[in-house]
Amino acid sequence: MTADRGDGPHVRLLLGAYVLDALEADESCSVARHLQRCGACASAYVEVADAVSLLALLHADDLLE
Ligand SMILES: [Zn+2]
């Protein structure tokens, strides 16, 4: 088990919305803070951001439904 330094829960479930800029400002802030401290979520973020940027070229509006 990896300790998380008390910086809240992992944010993987929020990464999709974070990448799409669909979170509230304070949520977005805490995701950004978590990513700076958590290597696991940071690499998940890179994967999600890559996938989203590719998909966004095709159907950005469809993703938000
Ligand atoms: Zn994490």
N, CA, C, O and the ligand as a Tripos MOL2 file, in Angstrom:
@<TRIPOS>MOLECULE
protein
  261   259    66     0     0
PROTEIN
NO_CHARGES

@<TRIPOS>ATOM
      1 N           0.8500   -1.2060    0.0000 N.3       1 MET1
      2 CA          0.0000    0.0000    0.0000 C.3       1 MET1
      3 C           0.8800    1.2490    0.0000 C.2       1 MET1
      4 O           1.9040    1.3030    0.6820 O.2       1 MET1
      5 N           0.4850    2.2000   -0.7360 N.am      2 THR2
      6 CA          1.2400    3.4450   -0.7880 C.3       2 THR2
      7 C           0.5160    4.5190    0.0290 C.2       2 THR2
      8 O          -0.6860    4.7310   -0.1290 O.2       2 THR2
      9 N           1.2540    5.1760    0.8870 N.am      3 ALA3
     10 CA          0.6320    6.2450    1.6720 C.3       3 ALA3
     11 C           0.3930    7.4640    0.7810 C.2       3 ALA3
     12 O           1.1230    7.7020   -0.1810 O.2       3 ALA3
     13 N          -0.6140    8.2050    1.1140 N.am      4 ASP4
     14 CA         -0.9960    9.3310    0.2460 C.3       4 ASP4
     15 C          -0.7750   10.6730    0.9140 C.2       4 ASP4
     16 O          -1.2650   11.6990    0.4420 O.2       4 ASP4
     17 N          -0.0380   10.6640    2.0150 N.am      5 ARG5
     18 CA          0.2950   11.9080    2.7310 C.3       5 ARG5
     19 C          -0.9110   12.7400    3.1320 C.2       5 ARG5
     20 O          -0.8230   13.9620    3.2490 O.2       5 ARG5
     21 N          -2.0340   12.0730    3.3420 N.am      6 GLY6
     22 CA         -3.2130   12.7780    3.8220 C.3       6 GLY6
     23 C          -3.7410   13.8250    2.8710 C.2       6 GLY6
     24 O          -4.3740   14.7930    3.2920 O.2       6 GLY6
     25 N          -3.4870   13.6400    1.6030 N.am      7 ASP7
     26 CA         -3.9300   14.6430    0.6380 C.3       7 ASP7
     27 C          -5.2360   14.2520   -0.0370 C.2       7 ASP7
     28 O          -5.4780   14.6100   -1.1900 O.2       7 ASP7
     29 N          -6.0720   13.5220    0.6790 N.am      8 GLY8
     30 CA         -7.3840   13.1940    0.1300 C.3       8 GLY8
     31 C          -7.3400   11.9430   -0.7330 C.2       8 GLY8
     32 O          -6.2760   11.3720   -0.9700 O.2       8 GLY8
     33 N          -8.4980   11.5310   -1.1940 N.am      9 PRO9
     34 CA         -8.6070   10.3100   -1.9850 C.3       9 PRO9
     35 C          -7.9790   10.4780   -3.3590 C.2       9 PRO9
     36 O          -7.7580   11.5940   -3.8290 O.2       9 PRO9
     37 N          -7.6960    9.3460   -3.9910 N.am     10 HIS10
     38 CA         -7.1910    9.4020   -5.3650 C.3      10 HIS10
     39 C          -8.2510   10.0060   -6.2790 C.2      10 HIS10
     40 O          -9.4490    9.9480   -6.0010 O.2      10 HIS10
     41 N          -7.7810   10.5750   -7.3580 N.am     11 VAL11
     42 CA         -8.6820   11.3890   -8.1810 C.3      11 VAL11
     43 C          -8.9320   10.7870   -9.5620 C.2      11 VAL11
     44 O          -9.3980   11.4670  -10.4770 O.2      11 VAL11
     45 N          -8.6110    9.4910   -9.6950 N.am     12 ARG12
     46 CA         -8.7320    8.8940  -11.0330 C.3      12 ARG12
     47 C         -10.1180    9.0750  -11.6250 C.2      12 ARG12
     48 O         -10.2610    9.3230  -12.8220 O.2      12 ARG12
     49 N         -11.1390    8.9510  -10.7870 N.am     13 LEU13
     50 CA        -12.4980    9.0420  -11.3150 C.3      13 LEU13
     51 C         -12.8240   10.4500  -11.8030 C.2      13 LEU13
     52 O         -13.7480   10.6430  -12.5930 O.2      13 LEU13
     53 N         -12.0640   11.4240  -11.3310 N.am     14 LEU14
     54 CA        -12.3260   12.8100  -11.7200 C.3      14 LEU14
     55 C         -11.4820   13.2610  -12.9040 C.2      14 LEU14
     56 O         -11.6850   14.3480  -13.4440 O.2      14 LEU14
     57 N         -10.5350   12.4180  -13.3040 N.am     15 LEU15
     58 CA         -9.5740   12.8810  -14.3110 C.3      15 LEU15
     59 C         -10.2250   13.2090  -15.6470 C.2      15 LEU15
     60 O          -9.8500   14.1810  -16.3020 O.2      15 LEU15
     61 N         -11.1970   12.4050  -16.0500 N.am     16 GLY16
     62 CA        -11.8690   12.6640  -17.3230 C.3      16 GLY16
     63 C         -12.5170   14.0360  -17.3250 C.2      16 GLY16
     64 O         -12.3480   14.8160  -18.2620 O.2      16 GLY16
     65 N         -13.2560   14.3200  -16.2680 N.am     17 ALA17
     66 CA        -13.9210   15.6110  -16.1590 C.3      17 ALA17
     67 C         -12.8930   16.7400  -16.0130 C.2      17 ALA17
     68 O         -13.0910   17.8440  -16.5200 O.2      17 ALA17
     69 N         -11.7990   16.4440  -15.3140 N.am     18 TYR18
     70 CA        -10.7370   17.4370  -15.1290 C.3      18 TYR18
     71 C         -10.1210   17.8170  -16.4750 C.2      18 TYR18
     72 O          -9.9330   18.9960  -16.7770 O.2      18 TYR18
     73 N          -9.8140   16.8070  -17.2660 N.am     19 VAL19
     74 CA         -9.2150   17.0590  -18.5840 C.3      19 VAL19
     75 C         -10.1680   17.8460  -19.4740 C.2      19 VAL19
     76 O          -9.7450   18.6930  -20.2610 O.2      19 VAL19
     77 N         -11.4510   17.5560  -19.3380 N.am     20 LEU20
     78 CA        -12.4450   18.2520  -20.1680 C.3      20 LEU20
     79 C         -12.8440   19.6000  -19.5720 C.2      20 LEU20
     80 O         -13.7010   20.2970  -20.1150 O.2      20 LEU20
     81 N         -12.2170   19.9630  -18.4480 N.am     21 ASP21
     82 CA        -12.5080   21.2250  -17.7900 C.3      21 ASP21
     83 C         -13.9780   21.2930  -17.3670 C.2      21 ASP21
     84 O         -14.6200   22.3370  -17.4850 O.2      21 ASP21
     85 N         -14.5010   20.1710  -16.8740 N.am     22 ALA22
     86 CA        -15.9090   20.0780  -16.5050 C.3      22 ALA22
     87 C         -16.1070   20.0600  -14.9870 C.2      22 ALA22
     88 O         -17.2200   19.8200  -14.5180 O.2      22 ALA22
     89 N         -15.0470   20.3100  -14.2160 N.am     23 LEU23
     90 CA        -15.1590   20.3210  -12.7600 C.3      23 LEU23
     91 C         -15.3900   21.7330  -12.2340 C.2      23 LEU23
     92 O         -15.0880   22.7230  -12.9000 O.2      23 LEU23
     93 N         -15.9380   21.7990  -11.0110 N.am     24 GLU24
     94 CA        -16.0040   23.0890  -10.3260 C.3      24 GLU24
     95 C         -14.5700   23.5610  -10.0550 C.2      24 GLU24
     96 O         -13.6470   22.7500   -9.9870 O.2      24 GLU24
     97 N         -14.3950   24.8590   -9.9040 N.am     25 ALA25
     98 CA        -13.0500   25.4150   -9.7240 C.3      25 ALA25
     99 C         -12.3280   24.7970   -8.5230 C.2      25 ALA25
    100 O         -11.1370   24.4970   -8.6060 O.2      25 ALA25
    101 N         -13.0440   24.6060   -7.4060 N.am     26 ASP26
    102 CA        -12.3630   24.0610   -6.2270 C.3      26 ASP26
    103 C         -12.0110   22.5930   -6.4000 C.2      26 ASP26
    104 O         -10.9830   22.1350   -5.9020 O.2      26 ASP26
    105 N         -12.8670   21.8490   -7.1100 N.am     27 GLU27
    106 CA        -12.5560   20.4450   -7.4030 C.3      27 GLU27
    107 C         -11.3390   20.3670   -8.2990 C.2      27 GLU27
    108 O         -10.4260   19.5740   -8.0690 O.2      27 GLU27
    109 N         -11.3430   21.1990   -9.3220 N.am     28 SER28
    110 CA        -10.2440   21.2320  -10.2680 C.3      28 SER28
    111 C          -8.9300   21.5320   -9.5460 C.2      28 SER28
    112 O          -7.8880   20.9530   -9.8550 O.2      28 SER28
    113 N          -9.0020   22.4360   -8.5940 N.am     29 CYS29
    114 CA         -7.8520   22.8080   -7.7740 C.3      29 CYS29
    115 C          -7.3410   21.6290   -6.9620 C.2      29 CYS29
    116 O          -6.1350   21.3910   -6.9030 O.2      29 CYS29
    117 N          -8.2470   20.8920   -6.3400 N.am     30 SER30
    118 CA         -7.7820   19.8030   -5.4970 C.3      30 SER30
    119 C          -7.2690   18.6500   -6.3420 C.2      30 SER30
    120 O          -6.3730   17.9260   -5.9080 O.2      30 SER30
    121 N          -7.8140   18.4610   -7.5360 N.am     31 VAL31
    122 CA         -7.2540   17.4610   -8.4490 C.3      31 VAL31
    123 C          -5.8290   17.8620   -8.8220 C.2      31 VAL31
    124 O          -4.9220   17.0310   -8.7810 O.2      31 VAL31
    125 N          -5.6280   19.1120   -9.1810 N.am     32 ALA32
    126 CA         -4.2940   19.5860   -9.5710 C.3      32 ALA32
    127 C          -3.3000   19.3950   -8.4290 C.2      32 ALA32
    128 O          -2.1620   18.9800   -8.6500 O.2      32 ALA32
    129 N          -3.7410   19.7040   -7.1940 N.am     33 ARG33
    130 CA         -2.8670   19.5170   -6.0330 C.3      33 ARG33
    131 C          -2.5240   18.0550   -5.8490 C.2      33 ARG33
    132 O          -1.3750   17.7030   -5.5810 O.2      33 ARG33
    133 N          -3.5390   17.1990   -5.9950 N.am     34 HIS34
    134 CA         -3.3040   15.7700   -5.8140 C.3      34 HIS34
    135 C          -2.3240   15.2470   -6.8610 C.2      34 HIS34
    136 O          -1.4560   14.4330   -6.5460 O.2      34 HIS34
    137 N          -2.4570   15.7040   -8.0830 N.am     35 LEU35
    138 CA         -1.5810   15.2200   -9.1550 C.3      35 LEU35
    139 C          -0.1190   15.5660   -8.8860 C.2      35 LEU35
    140 O           0.7780   14.8320   -9.3000 O.2      35 LEU35
    141 N           0.1210   16.6640   -8.2060 N.am     36 GLN36
    142 CA          1.5000   17.0460   -7.9030 C.3      36 GLN36
    143 C           2.1270   16.1190   -6.8770 C.2      36 GLN36
    144 O           3.3480   15.9650   -6.8370 O.2      36 GLN36
    145 N           1.2900   15.4990   -6.0410 N.am     37 ARG37
    146 CA          1.8050   14.6560   -4.9670 C.3      37 ARG37
    147 C           1.7320   13.1810   -5.2840 C.2      37 ARG37
    148 O           2.4450   12.3920   -4.6650 O.2      37 ARG37
    149 N           0.8960   12.7770   -6.2250 N.am     38 CYS38
    150 CA          0.6020   11.3700   -6.4120 C.3      38 CYS38
    151 C           1.0310   10.9010   -7.7950 C.2      38 CYS38
    152 O           0.3800   11.2210   -8.7890 O.2      38 CYS38
    153 N           2.1130   10.1520   -7.8620 N.am     39 GLY39
    154 CA          2.6340    9.6630   -9.1270 C.3      39 GLY39
    155 C           1.6430    8.7780   -9.8640 C.2      39 GLY39
    156 O           1.5550    8.8380  -11.0910 O.2      39 GLY39
    157 N           0.8920    7.9540   -9.1310 N.am     40 ALA40
    158 CA         -0.0460    7.0340   -9.7710 C.3      40 ALA40
    159 C          -1.1370    7.8060  -10.5090 C.2      40 ALA40
    160 O          -1.4520    7.4980  -11.6590 O.2      40 ALA40
    161 N          -1.7040    8.7960   -9.8560 N.am     41 CYS41
    162 CA         -2.7520    9.5910  -10.4980 C.3      41 CYS41
    163 C          -2.1660   10.4760  -11.5900 C.2      41 CYS41
    164 O          -2.8190   10.7280  -12.6030 O.2      41 CYS41
    165 N          -0.9430   10.9470  -11.3920 N.am     42 ALA42
    166 CA         -0.3250   11.7860  -12.4140 C.3      42 ALA42
    167 C          -0.1200   11.0080  -13.7030 C.2      42 ALA42
    168 O          -0.3370   11.5450  -14.7900 O.2      42 ALA42
    169 N           0.2980    9.7410  -13.5980 N.am     43 SER43
    170 CA          0.4630    8.9980  -14.8500 C.3      43 SER43
    171 C          -0.8800    8.6150  -15.4430 C.2      43 SER43
    172 O          -1.0150    8.5340  -16.6640 O.2      43 SER43
    173 N          -1.8760    8.3790  -14.6000 N.am     44 ALA44
    174 CA         -3.2260    8.1450  -15.1210 C.3      44 ALA44
    175 C          -3.7190    9.3890  -15.8530 C.2      44 ALA44
    176 O          -4.3790    9.2960  -16.8870 O.2      44 ALA44
    177 N          -3.3890   10.5450  -15.3020 N.am     45 TYR45
    178 CA         -3.7910   11.8120  -15.9330 C.3      45 TYR45
    179 C          -3.1860   11.9530  -17.3270 C.2      45 TYR45
    180 O          -3.8630   12.3640  -18.2690 O.2      45 TYR45
    181 N          -1.9030   11.6080  -17.4490 N.am     46 VAL46
    182 CA         -1.2430   11.7070  -18.7560 C.3      46 VAL46
    183 C          -1.9520   10.8180  -19.7690 C.2      46 VAL46
    184 O          -2.1580   11.2110  -20.9170 O.2      46 VAL46
    185 N          -2.3270    9.6080  -19.3300 N.am     47 GLU47
    186 CA         -3.0240    8.6980  -20.2520 C.3      47 GLU47
    187 C          -4.3770    9.2630  -20.6560 C.2      47 GLU47
    188 O          -4.7420    9.2490  -21.8320 O.2      47 GLU47
    189 N          -5.1150    9.7590  -19.6730 N.am     48 VAL48
    190 CA         -6.4430   10.3070  -19.9640 C.3      48 VAL48
    191 C          -6.3200   11.5280  -20.8740 C.2      48 VAL48
    192 O          -7.0850   11.6780  -21.8270 O.2      48 VAL48
    193 N          -5.3590   12.3940  -20.5760 N.am     49 ALA49
    194 CA         -5.1840   13.6120  -21.3670 C.3      49 ALA49
    195 C          -4.8290   13.2660  -22.8120 C.2      49 ALA49
    196 O          -5.3190   13.8950  -23.7500 O.2      49 ALA49
    197 N          -3.9730   12.2630  -22.9780 N.am     50 ASP50
    198 CA         -3.6310   11.8230  -24.3270 C.3      50 ASP50
    199 C          -4.8600   11.3200  -25.0640 C.2      50 ASP50
    200 O          -5.1260   11.7240  -26.1960 O.2      50 ASP50
    201 N          -5.6070   10.4380  -24.4150 N.am     51 ALA51
    202 CA         -6.7810    9.8500  -25.0550 C.3      51 ALA51
    203 C          -7.7960   10.9350  -25.3910 C.2      51 ALA51
    204 O          -8.3660   10.9450  -26.4820 O.2      51 ALA51
    205 N          -8.0180   11.8440  -24.4530 N.am     52 VAL52
    206 CA         -9.0060   12.8900  -24.6740 C.3      52 VAL52
    207 C          -8.5760   13.8270  -25.7930 C.2      52 VAL52
    208 O          -9.4020   14.2590  -26.5970 O.2      52 VAL52
    209 N          -7.2840   14.1440  -25.8470 N.am     53 SER53
    210 CA         -6.8590   15.0790  -26.8900 C.3      53 SER53
    211 C          -7.0010   14.4460  -28.2640 C.2      53 SER53
    212 O          -7.2730   15.1400  -29.2440 O.2      53 SER53
    213 N          -6.8160   13.1240  -28.3420 N.am     54 LEU54
    214 CA         -7.0570   12.4490  -29.6200 C.3      54 LEU54
    215 C          -8.5420   12.4320  -29.9560 C.2      54 LEU54
    216 O          -8.9450   12.7370  -31.0790 O.2      54 LEU54
    217 N          -9.3520   12.0690  -28.9540 N.am     55 LEU55
    218 CA        -10.7980   12.0070  -29.1880 C.3      55 LEU55
    219 C         -11.3690   13.3840  -29.4970 C.2      55 LEU55
    220 O         -12.2900   13.5240  -30.3010 O.2      55 LEU55
    221 N         -10.8070   14.3960  -28.8460 N.am     56 ALA56
    222 CA        -11.3260   15.7470  -29.0130 C.3      56 ALA56
    223 C         -11.1810   16.2140  -30.4540 C.2      56 ALA56
    224 O         -11.9520   17.0500  -30.9260 O.2      56 ALA56
    225 N         -10.2050   15.6770  -31.1370 N.am     57 LEU57
    226 CA        -10.0400   16.0260  -32.5440 C.3      57 LEU57
    227 C         -11.2180   15.5340  -33.3650 C.2      57 LEU57
    228 O         -11.5410   16.0860  -34.4170 O.2      57 LEU57
    229 N         -11.8570   14.4740  -32.8550 N.am     58 LEU58
    230 CA        -12.9560   13.8750  -33.6150 C.3      58 LEU58
    231 C         -14.3110   14.4360  -33.1920 C.2      58 LEU58
    232 O         -15.0080   15.0700  -33.9850 O.2      58 LEU58
    233 N         -14.6780   14.1910  -31.9180 N.am     59 HIS59
    234 CA        -16.0390   14.5160  -31.4910 C.3      59 HIS59
    235 C         -16.0630   15.1310  -30.0900 C.2      59 HIS59
    236 O         -16.5910   14.5100  -29.1670 O.2      59 HIS59
    237 N         -15.5320   16.2800  -29.9120 N.am     60 ALA60
    238 CA        -15.4840   16.9020  -28.5870 C.3      60 ALA60
    239 C         -16.8680   17.0300  -27.9660 C.2      60 ALA60
    240 O         -17.0220   16.8110  -26.7650 O.2      60 ALA60
    241 N         -17.8500   17.3690  -28.7370 N.am     61 ASP61
    242 CA        -19.1890   17.5750  -28.1830 C.3      61 ASP61
    243 C         -19.8360   16.2770  -27.7210 C.2      61 ASP61
    244 O         -20.5760   16.2620  -26.7370 O.2      61 ASP61
    245 N         -19.5570   15.1890  -28.4320 N.am     62 ASP62
    246 CA        -20.1430   13.9030  -28.0490 C.3      62 ASP62
    247 C         -19.6850   13.4520  -26.6860 C.2      62 ASP62
    248 O         -20.4370   12.7850  -25.9740 O.2      62 ASP62
    249 N         -18.4610   13.7990  -26.2980 N.am     63 LEU63
    250 CA        -17.9140   13.3530  -25.0250 C.3      63 LEU63
    251 C         -18.6300   13.9800  -23.8370 C.2      63 LEU63
    252 O         -18.5970   13.4200  -22.7410 O.2      63 LEU63
    253 N         -19.2550   15.0850  -24.0190 N.am     64 LEU64
    254 CA        -19.8410   15.8150  -22.9020 C.3      64 LEU64
    255 C         -21.2790   15.4100  -22.6160 C.2      64 LEU64
    256 O         -21.8790   15.9090  -21.6640 O.2      64 LEU64
    257 N         -21.8360   14.5270  -23.4110 N.am     65 GLU65
    258 CA        -23.2300   14.1460  -23.2040 C.3      65 GLU65
    259 C         -23.4330   13.3180  -21.9620 C.2      65 GLU65
    260 O         -24.5590   12.9240  -21.6590 O.2      65 GLU65
    261 ZN         -3.6400    9.5440   -6.3380 Zn       66 ZN66
@<TRIPOS>BOND
     1     1     2 1
     2     2     3 1
     3     3     4 2
     4     3     5 am
     5     5     6 1
     6     6     7 1
     7     7     8 2
     8     7     9 am
     9     9    10 1
    10    10    11 1
    11    11    12 2
    12    11    13 am
    13    13    14 1
    14    14    15 1
    15    15    16 2
    16    15    17 am
    17    17    18 1
    18    18    19 1
    19    19    20 2
    20    19    21 am
    21    21    22 1
    22    22    23 1
    23    23    24 2
    24    23    25 am
    25    25    26 1
    26    26    27 1
    27    27    28 2
    28    27    29 am
    29    29    30 1
    30    30    31 1
    31    31    32 2
    32    31    33 am
    33    33    34 1
    34    34    35 1
    35    35    36 2
    36    35    37 am
    37    37    38 1
    38    38    39 1
    39    39    40 2
    40    39    41 am
    41    41    42 1
    42    42    43 1
    43    43    44 2
    44    43    45 am
    45    45    46 1
    46    46    47 1
    47    47    48 2
    48    47    49 am
    49    49    50 1
    50    50    51 1
    51    51    52 2
    52    51    53 am
    53    53    54 1
    54    54    55 1
    55    55    56 2
    56    55    57 am
    57    57    58 1
    58    58    59 1
    59    59    60 2
    60    59    61 am
    61    61    62 1
    62    62    63 1
    63    63    64 2
    64    63    65 am
    65    65    66 1
    66    66    67 1
    67    67    68 2
    68    67    69 am
    69    69    70 1
    70    70    71 1
    71    71    72 2
    72    71    73 am
    73    73    74 1
    74    74    75 1
    75    75    76 2
    76    75    77 am
    77    77    78 1
    78    78    79 1
    79    79    80 2
    80    79    81 am
    81    81    82 1
    82    82    83 1
    83    83    84 2
    84    83    85 am
    85    85    86 1
    86    86    87 1
    87    87    88 2
    88    87    89 am
    89    89    90 1
    90    90    91 1
    91    91    92 2
    92    91    93 am
    93    93    94 1
    94    94    95 1
    95    95    96 2
    96    95    97 am
    97    97    98 1
    98    98    99 1
    99    99   100 2
   100    99   101 am
   101   101   102 1
   102   102   103 1
   103   103   104 2
   104   103   105 am
   105   105   106 1
   106   106   107 1
   107   107   108 2
   108   107   109 am
   109   109   110 1
   110   110   111 1
   111   111   112 2
   112   111   113 am
   113   113   114 1
   114   114   115 1
   115   115   116 2
   116   115   117 am
   117   117   118 1
   118   118   119 1
   119   119   120 2
   120   119   121 am
   121   121   122 1
   122   122   123 1
   123   123   124 2
   124   123   125 am
   125   125   126 1
   126   126   127 1
   127   127   128 2
   128   127   129 am
   129   129   130 1
   130   130   131 1
   131   131   132 2
   132   131   133 am
   133   133   134 1
   134   134   135 1
   135   135   136 2
   136   135   137 am
   137   137   138 1
   138   138   139 1
   139   139   140 2
   140   139   141 am
   141   141   142 1
   142   142   143 1
   143   143   144 2
   144   143   145 am
   145   145   146 1
   146   146   147 1
   147   147   148 2
   148   147   149 am
   149   149   150 1
   150   150   151 1
   151   151   152 2
   152   151   153 am
   153   153   154 1
   154   154   155 1
   155   155   156 2
   156   155   157 am
   157   157   158 1
   158   158   159 1
   159   159   160 2
   160   159   161 am
   161   161   162 1
   162   162   163 1
   163   163   164 2
   164   163   165 am
   165   165   166 1
   166   166   167 1
   167   167   168 2
   168   167   169 am
   169   169   170 1
   170   170   171 1
   171   171   172 2
   172   171   173 am
   173   173   174 1
   174   174   175 1
   175   175   176 2
   176   175   177 am
   177   177   178 1
   178   178   179 1
   179   179   180 2
   180   179   181 am
   181   181   182 1
   182   182   183 1
   183   183   184 2
   184   183   185 am
   185   185   186 1
   186   186   187 1
   187   187   188 2
   188   187   189 am
   189   189   190 1
   190   190   191 1
   191   191   192 2
   192   191   193 am
   193   193   194 1
   194   194   195 1
   195   195   196 2
   196   195   197 am
   197   197   198 1
   198   198   199 1
   199   199   200 2
   200   199   201 am
   201   201   202 1
   202   202   203 1
   203   203   204 2
   204   203   205 am
   205   205   206 1
   206   206   207 1
   207   207   208 2
   208   207   209 am
   209   209   210 1
   210   210   211 1
   211   211   212 2
   212   211   213 am
   213   213   214 1
   214   214   215 1
   215   215   216 2
   216   215   217 am
   217   217   218 1
   218   218   219 1
   219   219   220 2
   220   219   221 am
   221   221   222 1
   222   222   223 1
   223   223   224 2
   224   223   225 am
   225   225   226 1
   226   226   227 1
   227   227   228 2
   228   227   229 am
   229   229   230 1
   230   230   231 1
   231   231   232 2
   232   231   233 am
   233   233   234 1
   234   234   235 1
   235   235   236 2
   236   235   237 am
   237   237   238 1
   238   238   239 1
   239   239   240 2
   240   239   241 am
   241   241   242 1
   242   242   243 1
   243   243   244 2
   244   243   245 am
   245   245   246 1
   246   246   247 1
   247   247   248 2
   248   247   249 am
   249   249   250 1
   250   250   251 1
   251   251   252 2
   252   251   253 am
   253   253   254 1
   254   254   255 1
   255   255   256 2
   256   255   257 am
   257   257   258 1
   258   258   259 1
   259   259   260 2
@<TRIPOS>SUBSTRUCTURE
     1 MET1         2 RESIDUE 1 A MET
     2 THR2         6 RESIDUE 1 A THR
     3 ALA3        10 RESIDUE 1 A ALA
     4 ASP4        14 RESIDUE 1 A ASP
     5 ARG5        18 RESIDUE 1 A ARG
     6 GLY6        22 RESIDUE 1 A GLY
     7 ASP7        26 RESIDUE 1 A ASP
     8 GLY8        30 RESIDUE 1 A GLY
     9 PRO9        34 RESIDUE 1 A PRO
    10 HIS10       38 RESIDUE 1 A HIS
    11 VAL11       42 RESIDUE 1 A VAL
    12 ARG12       46 RESIDUE 1 A ARG
    13 LEU13       50 RESIDUE 1 A LEU
    14 LEU14       54 RESIDUE 1 A LEU
    15 LEU15       58 RESIDUE 1 A LEU
    16 GLY16       62 RESIDUE 1 A GLY
    17 ALA17       66 RESIDUE 1 A ALA
    18 TYR18       70 RESIDUE 1 A TYR
    19 VAL19       74 RESIDUE 1 A VAL
    20 LEU20       78 RESIDUE 1 A LEU
    21 ASP21       82 RESIDUE 1 A ASP
    22 ALA22       86 RESIDUE 1 A ALA
    23 LEU23       90 RESIDUE 1 A LEU
    24 GLU24       94 RESIDUE 1 A GLU
    25 ALA25       98 RESIDUE 1 A ALA
    26 ASP26      102 RESIDUE 1 A ASP
    27 GLU27      106 RESIDUE 1 A GLU
    28 SER28      110 RESIDUE 1 A SER
    29 CYS29      114 RESIDUE 1 A CYS
    30 SER30      118 RESIDUE 1 A SER
    31 VAL31      122 RESIDUE 1 A VAL
    32 ALA32      126 RESIDUE 1 A ALA
    33 ARG33      130 RESIDUE 1 A ARG
    34 HIS34      134 RESIDUE 1 A HIS
    35 LEU35      138 RESIDUE 1 A LEU
    36 GLN36      142 RESIDUE 1 A GLN
    37 ARG37      146 RESIDUE 1 A ARG
    38 CYS38      150 RESIDUE 1 A CYS
    39 GLY39      154 RESIDUE 1 A GLY
    40 ALA40      158 RESIDUE 1 A ALA
    41 CYS41      162 RESIDUE 1 A CYS
    42 ALA42      166 RESIDUE 1 A ALA
    43 SER43      170 RESIDUE 1 A SER
    44 ALA44      174 RESIDUE 1 A ALA
    45 TYR45      178 RESIDUE 1 A TYR
    46 VAL46      182 RESIDUE 1 A VAL
    47 GLU47      186 RESIDUE 1 A GLU
    48 VAL48      190 RESIDUE 1 A VAL
    49 ALA49      194 RESIDUE 1 A ALA
    50 ASP50      198 RESIDUE 1 A ASP
    51 ALA51      202 RESIDUE 1 A ALA
    52 VAL52      206 RESIDUE 1 A VAL
    53 SER53      210 RESIDUE 1 A SER
    54 LEU54      214 RESIDUE 1 A LEU
    55 LEU55      218 RESIDUE 1 A LEU
    56 ALA56      222 RESIDUE 1 A ALA
    57 LEU57      226 RESIDUE 1 A LEU
    58 LEU58      230 RESIDUE 1 A LEU
    59 HIS59      234 RESIDUE 1 A HIS
    60 ALA60      238 RESIDUE 1 A ALA
    61 ASP61      242 RESIDUE 1 A ASP
    62 ASP62      246 RESIDUE 1 A ASP
    63 LEU63      250 RESIDUE 1 A LEU
    64 LEU64      254 RESIDUE 1 A LEU
    65 GLU65      258 RESIDUE 1 A GLU
    66 ZN66       261 GROUP 0 **** ****
